[in-house]
């Protein structure tokens, strides 16, 4: 199914292919529900409502990262896992969730005073309960990841998102209040915990006997995640404090929507790379081939999705959310492109984790934090929200270079070789962007102007045709290498044969 799988043994190949299909299906459904939820709630709630809750969720994410133990990754990376490891992970997670909930409640008066909005007290109180629930998640779900089995993950992720969607939209319809966002989050978290024990039976016990073993792997990864969360969430707090809740609502909603197309395509593949790379071990030659194949496939689909989504942002927002949400268009345009560009080196994370190089990842994240936050502060001070977006774009280029350095250090794959593998995708995206921008401008001129819905319906297939057409032409001129284009062509032929046979 995927070109990079040819470098794994046959048994692993089929498992990863099936795993990617399960995770891909889950990601598509979850993101569609998330997008639909945002669009529906945007009709009932105001940008200020989203901004109010975004303050609480951002603080919760940051405080949660402070005590994140990364135990699931530690269990995946270990060669052998006993019941005592699961009991220890379960116990540590509960202790962590209780402590984080208490801290979150304790700081609520300070947050209320800082932002000058008493409604934040109730928001923070209920969000603290959501972090408490996370401590009861079933740690044995990681066994399925180790086996490269992901159908249970599909059931859990889709089930909890569906419950959260129904509850959130229901509360919004009845009360048209920001409490809809909180109710949906709580319902989603609770259902996820319940489903985890249904699809993977487990009887937990309190234990701490394996704490030292698990912490030995996860300490640097946890520190790296903390820095990474601060790196990517601190700007939300700055926007809320400097520009107000309405501006934060626009920024947070635009930020969430902008990353959906790229995350939907990338996450299922990258989720399988960590256990896949871990099984290869220290074989540098096989890791090089697997990394190149996986990374080129990620870019082949993620780059056009992110850039294309940025181009159709304005008609899409007008069509789905209305004119009052037009300020998020600029956010989507910047963020969607920057998220797509990051996929040029995004597989560096699972590669380093598989090799146990979590300390290297921490150093990378810390360096990125020290460079990005000053850029964000200066950009926000000089240019407001637009200046912040420009700073994010610049910091993205820097983070791509750091990820490429990690790959070079891990598997001795030079910078030029890493970029060269994505040459056809980059040229195809540039051609697609040029055509879509010209056509979009023509469609919006004077008497020829068309509705936002019609504009989206015309631009999406046109962009796909231009991108895949240019990429395939370049692939032919490159000598038809065994690459992603060949996988796409074979998949297309298979689909056409099945359609033709079913029509007879």
Secondary structure, 3 states (H helix, E strand, C coil): CCHHHHHCCHHHHHHHHHHHHHHHHHHHHHHHHHHHHHHHHHHHCCHHHHHHHHHHHHHHHHHHHHCCCCHHHHHHHCCCCCHHHHHHHHHHHHHHHHHHHHHHHHHHHHHHHHHCCCHHHHHHHHHHHHHHHHCCCCHHHHHHHHCCCCHHHHHHHHHHHHHHHHHHHHHHHHHCCCHHHHHHHHHHHHHHHHHHHHHCCCCCCCCCCCHHHHHHHHHHHHHHHHHHHHHHHHHHHHHHHHHCHHHHHHHHHHHHHHHHHHHHHHHHHHHHHHHHHHHHCCCHHHHHHHHHHHHHHHHHHHHHHHHHHHHCHHHHHHHHCCHHHCCHHHHHHHHHHHHHHHCCCCCHHHHHHHCCCHHHHHHHHHHHHHHHHHHHHHHHHHHHHHHHHHHHHHHHHHHHHHHHHHHHHHHCCCHHHHHHCCHHHHHHHHHHHHHHHHHHHHHCCHHHCCCHHHHHHHHHHHHHHHHHHHHHHHHHHCCCCCCHHHHHHHHHHHHHHHHHHHHC
